[in-house]
């Protein structure tokens, strides 16, 4: 299992947090998602077929910008 950590701009409230989490949960291979509004971070544990590129696209589709 891989784990990836993102610093994200645009997690402005619990509604956005829920949208990000739900979007990531739909990706095959994603095992665990943690979104922290206060710190502006997203942590994802995943296996194949999920990839970091697909995860990043999913976060960005929710109106957020990945900073790292």
Secondary structure, 3 states (H helix, E strand, C coil): CEEEEEEEECCCCHHHHHHHHHHHHCCCCEEEEEEECCCCEEEEEECCCCCHHHHHHHHHHCCCEECC
